[in-house]
Amino acid sequence: MGLFDLFRKTQTIQDDFFGTLTFISFKDAGKNYFEGNGIFKPTGDEIEFLIRGDAGGPTQEQRQLYARIQDSYDKIVTNIVPLVESELKEWRTDHKVRNFRKEFKPVSVEISRIGVAPARWEMTFEAMQEDEIQFTVDFKDFEPEKVLIDG
C-alpha cells in the first residue's frame, strides 16, 4: 500500500455499457471517477476510459456522449486535424498530417460530469510512427478547444 492509497478507496462495478469499471473515490467527492478500458469501435483499438462521477456509476448522459463520440469519430478527426497540425509545428516545423487514422491512434477518453450543456470531455492520442508523442484534445460538446502535446 502506497502513501496515496490512504487517501482513496476503490470498488469495482459492472456497467452494461462500459463494462468493468473501477470506482476511485477521494475525500473530495468532486475528484471521484471510474476507470476501465474497452474497444473503441471506430478504430478497433483498446482504449482507457476515465469517467467522472459518483458511486452510482456513469450516467445515461455520459453513456450517450460516449456513443456519440464513437458515431462522430470521422467528424471529430476532421475538426481536430488543423489544431493538431498547428500544435505539432511548434515541435516539428516540417510535420504535416497526411492520414490521421494511420498516423495516430486513440488511447483514452475522459468524460466529465454532465449536468447542463455544454458537455466537456477529452481524448488522448498517440503517434504510431513517432517516439512517445501523445496529445490530448479538450472538447466543449464536439468543438475542439485546445491541444496539449506531451512528447
C-alpha positions in Angstrom: 0.0 0.0 0.0 1.4 3.3 -1.1 1.1 6.6 0.6 -1.6 7.9 -1.8 -3.7 4.7 -1.3 -4.5 6.1 2.1 -6.5 9.0 0.5 -8.6 7.0 -1.9 -10.9 3.9 -1.9 -11.7 1.7 -4.8 -14.6 -0.7 -5.8 -15.4 -2.5 -9.0 -18.8 -2.3 -10.8 -20.1 -3.9 -14.0 -21.7 -1.3 -16.2 -23.9 -2.6 -19.0 -22.4 0.0 -21.5 -18.8 0.5 -20.4 -18.1 -3.0 -18.9 -16.0 -3.5 -15.8 -15.1 -0.2 -14.2 -13.1 0.6 -11.0 -14.5 3.4 -8.9 -11.8 5.6 -7.4 -13.1 7.8 -4.6 -11.4 10.5 -2.6 -12.3 12.6 0.4 -13.1 15.4 -2.0 -16.0 13.7 -3.9 -15.6 16.1 -6.8 -12.4 14.2 -7.7 -14.2 10.8 -7.9 -14.1 8.8 -11.1 -14.4 5.5 -12.8 -11.7 3.9 -14.9 -11.7 1.0 -17.2 -11.0 0.0 -20.8 -12.7 -1.3 -23.8 -12.7 -1.3 -27.6 -13.2 2.0 -29.4 -15.4 0.8 -32.2 -14.4 3.2 -35.0 -10.7 2.1 -34.9 -10.8 -1.3 -33.1 -8.2 -0.1 -30.6 -8.4 -0.8 -26.9 -8.6 2.5 -25.1 -8.9 3.6 -21.4 -12.0 5.3 -20.0 -12.0 7.9 -17.2 -15.5 8.9 -16.3 -16.0 11.5 -13.6 -18.9 10.7 -11.2 -20.3 9.2 -8.1 -20.5 5.7 -6.8 -23.8 5.0 -8.6 -22.0 4.6 -11.9 -21.8 6.5 -15.1 -24.9 8.5 -16.0 -27.1 7.9 -19.0 -25.9 11.2 -20.4 -22.2 10.0 -20.1 -23.1 6.8 -22.0 -24.9 8.8 -24.7 -22.0 11.2 -25.0 -19.5 8.3 -25.5 -21.8 6.6 -28.0 -21.9 10.0 -29.9 -18.1 10.2 -29.8 -17.8 6.8 -31.4 -20.5 7.6 -34.0 -19.0 11.0 -34.8 -15.3 10.0 -34.9 -14.8 10.9 -38.6 -16.1 14.4 -38.0 -14.1 14.7 -34.8 -10.9 13.8 -36.7 -11.7 16.3 -39.4 -12.2 19.0 -36.8 -9.0 18.4 -34.8 -6.5 17.9 -37.7 -5.9 21.7 -38.1 -5.4 22.2 -34.4 -3.1 19.2 -34.2 -1.1 20.3 -37.2 -0.7 23.8 -35.7 0.5 22.4 -32.4 2.8 19.9 -34.0 4.5 22.6 -36.0 5.7 24.0 -32.7 7.6 20.7 -32.2 8.5 19.8 -35.8 8.3 22.6 -38.3 8.0 20.2 -41.2 5.2 18.0 -39.9 2.0 17.6 -41.9 -0.8 15.2 -41.1 -1.4 13.2 -44.2 -3.6 10.4 -42.9 -4.7 10.9 -39.3 -6.0 7.4 -38.8 -2.7 5.8 -39.9 -0.6 8.3 -38.0 -2.4 8.4 -34.7 -4.5 6.1 -32.6 -6.8 6.9 -29.7 -5.6 5.8 -26.3 -8.1 7.3 -23.8 -11.3 9.2 -23.4 -12.1 11.3 -20.3 -15.7 12.3 -19.7 -16.5 15.0 -17.1 -19.6 15.1 -15.0 -22.5 16.1 -17.2 -25.1 18.3 -15.7 -26.1 21.1 -18.1 -24.7 21.8 -21.5 -22.1 22.1 -22.8 -20.5 18.7 -22.1 -16.8 18.7 -21.5 -14.6 15.8 -22.5 -11.1 15.0 -23.8 -9.5 12.4 -26.0 -5.8 11.4 -26.0 -4.0 10.1 -29.0 -0.5 8.7 -29.5 1.6 8.9 -32.7 2.1 5.4 -34.2 5.3 6.4 -36.0 6.9 8.9 -33.7 8.7 8.2 -30.4 6.5 8.8 -27.4 4.4 11.7 -28.7 0.9 11.9 -27.2 -1.5 14.7 -27.4 -4.8 15.4 -25.7 -7.6 17.4 -27.3 -10.1 19.2 -25.0 -13.7 19.4 -26.3 -16.7 21.5 -25.4 -19.5 19.5 -26.8 -18.0 18.4 -30.1 -15.9 21.5 -30.7 -12.2 21.0 -30.1 -10.9 23.8 -27.8 -7.2 23.1 -27.4 -4.5 20.6 -28.0 -1.8 19.7 -25.4 1.2 17.7 -26.7 3.4 15.6 -24.5 6.4 14.1 -26.0 
